Amino acid sequence: MQTALYLIPVLLGDTTIDSVLPTYNKDIILQIQHFIVEDIRSARRFLKKVEPSIDIDSLSFYPLNKHTSPNDITNYLSPLIEGKSMGIISEAGCPAIADPGADVVAIAQRKGLKVVPLVGPSSIILSIMASGFNGQNFAFHGYLPIDAGERIKKLKSLEQQIYNERQTQLFIETPYRNAKMIEEVLHTCRPQTKLCIAAGITCDNEFIQTKTIKEWKGKTIPDLSKTPCIFLLYQ
């Protein structure tokens, strides 16, 4: 195995390792001793799920979250500079995609260190694949504004981009506010605009449906208050 910073995808929910991650990832993981992680507890659980016999206490974990200083992030790469491979593990999906791991990757690139992305599930890409929307021109916006007025203003702006640029628009919300987000989209957007709701991707409760705003208004939507969702808009 070549010495590098490996970007290690994780599960999107309660599903089996074999259904979404290639065996090659496990081979790489078992050769790494140093991990930069968004949450140490969940990272340890993930590694145990990959290989139950792994000696967790022999591994080194470096937390990466909103409280981590830029100086700490730079120092985290010391093992890699010394010739030891490292891994980045995020909370869900692929590291560095809507994830603080991007800061570490940027530093590694500036220092000329090798970065290797491993194959795994990305809810952003999977939702675009299943939506039927434009996969050649799209934009992911993360969370929309919390303020109701600003959020409605943003929704109208995103919808305008759909019609001006034929660009698919993606955004997310905290699960317990999913129902409110759906309500606001249905109230704000044009009847002919299409909305795809992609929830629980790769999991047993997976729900991915695309309908016009007008069609959604006449449909019973399942309770998604505890399920991670991605919302996609297109014309």
N, C-alpha and C positions, 0 to 999 in steps of 0.2 A: 504494500500500500504506500502510495506517495504521500509525503508530508504535506498537509494542506489544512485549510479551514473548511470543514465539511458542513454544509447547510442541510440539517437533518429534518425532513418533514415528519409530522406526527399525525395522529388520528384526528378526525373532525368530530368525533363523538364516540359513543360506546359501540365499537365494532371490532372485528378481529384484525390483527396485524396482517395476516396473509391476504386478506381481501383488498387491501389498498397499498401495501408497501412491498417492494421487491425484496427477495432474499438477500440481494447484494447489500442493501442498507444495513441489515443485521451484521453481515460480515465486517463492514466498515465500523459500525458502532462498537463492536467487541474489541476493536484495536485502539480505541480512543480512551484516554484517561482524564482528559480535561474538557469540561463542557461549560459553555456560556449559555445561561438559561433564563427565560423570562420568569419562571417560578420554580424554585428548587424542589418543592414537594411533588408537583405534577410531573416534573422531569424525571424524578426518581421512580415514580409510578410507571411512567412510560417505558423507561429502561428495563424495569422488572417485567413488564409485559412483553417486551422484545425478547428477553432471555431471563427466565425466573432464577437461574443459578448465578447471575451476575453478582459480583461482589461490590455492592453499592458503596460501602464504606471506604473502599480503596480509590474511589473516584474523587476528583476535585470539581466543585461547582462554583461558578462565578455569576451572581445575580445581575440581570440586565432589565431594568424597569425605569419608570419615570424619575426615580430617586437616585439613579446611578449617575455619577458625575462624568464628564468627558475625560477627565484625567484617569479615573478608574477604568473606563472602557479601553483606553490606550494601554494601560498596564496589564489588562486581561490577556493581551496577545503575547505576553512574555514567553510562555511555553512554546508557542508556535515559532517565535523568533529563534528560540533555542533548538529548534528541530523536532518538536513534538507536535503531532497532529492534534487539532482541537475540533470540537463540534458545537454548533449553535442549535438549540432546541427552543422553539416558541411554544405558545399555549395551544395553538391549533393550526393545522395546515402547514404552509411552507414558510420557513424563516425568511425575514427581510421583505415579505410581501404584506403591507399594512402591519408592520411588526418592527419593534425597536432593533432587531438584529441587523437592519440596514446600516445602522451607525457603525457597527463593528466591521461589516463588510467594506464599508467606505474607507475605514482606516487601514484595513488589510490591503486593499487595492492601492492606496497611496504609498504604502510601505513596500509594495512589490511582492507581497506574499500570495501564494497560490490559494485560490478559492474554488471549491468544488461543490456545485449544487446537486443534491441527490433527488431522485424522482419520488414524487409523492402527491397527495391530493391537495389541490388548491380550490377552495370554495368559489373563488372569483372565476377561475377558468371553467370549472365544472358547471357553474350556473349559466355562463354564457353559452357553453356547448348545448345545454338542454333547453335554453329559452327559445331558440329559433330567431334570435335577434342578430344584428350585425356584429360579427366577430372580428371584423377587420378594422373597425373604428369604434372604440369604446373608452369610457373613462370611469374610474372608481373613485368615489368621493368620501369614503369612510362614513363617519357619522354626520348627519345634517345638524344645523343649529338647534339648540334646545329651546330657545325662545320661539313661541308659536308663530308670531308674525314673521320672524326671520326665516323660519323653516318653510312656511308657505311661499314666501318670496323666492327661496332657493328652489323649491319644487317647480315653480313656474319658470324659473331660469333654466333648469335642467330640461324641462319639457320643450322649451324653445330651441335648445341646442339639438334636440332630436330632429325637429323639423327643418332647422337651418342647415345642419351638418350630417344628417343621417347617422348620428353617433349614439350608440347604446349608452345609457346612463345607469350606473350601479351605485348603491349605497346600502348602509346597514343601520341597525338600531339595537339598543339593549333589549334582550328578549322580552322583559316584562312590559316594554312599551311598543311591541310589535303591533298589537291590535290598534293602538292609537295612530301609529304611523300609517297602517293600511287605511284607516278611516280618513285620514287627512289626504292621502293620495287620491282616494276615490272622490273626495269632495272637491279637490283642487284641479285635477287634470281633466283634459277634454275627454268626452265619451269615446272617441275613436282611438285615443292613445292606448297602447298595449302595456300591461303590467305583468311581469313574471314574478311570482313569489317562489323562491327556492329555499326550502327549510330542511334541516336535518340531513344534509347531503351525505351520502354513503352509509347512512344509518338505517335501522329498521323502520323508523318513522318518517323516512324521506318523503317530502311533498314538494313537487315541482310542477307548477301549472302556469300557462300563459293565456291570458284573456284580455279583451278590451276592458276599459274602465266600465263601460256600459254593461258588459257581461258579468263582471265581478260584482256589480251592485245587486244582481239578482241571484247570487250564489252564496251558500252557507260556507264560510271559511272556517277551517278547523282551529282549535285553540293552539296558538303558537307562542303563548306567553312564557314558555320555558325552553323554547327551541331557537337556536341561532338561525337567523334568516339573512338572505341577501335579496334586495328588491332591485328589479331591473325595469327600466322604462324604454320604450321604443315606439316608433310610429307604425 
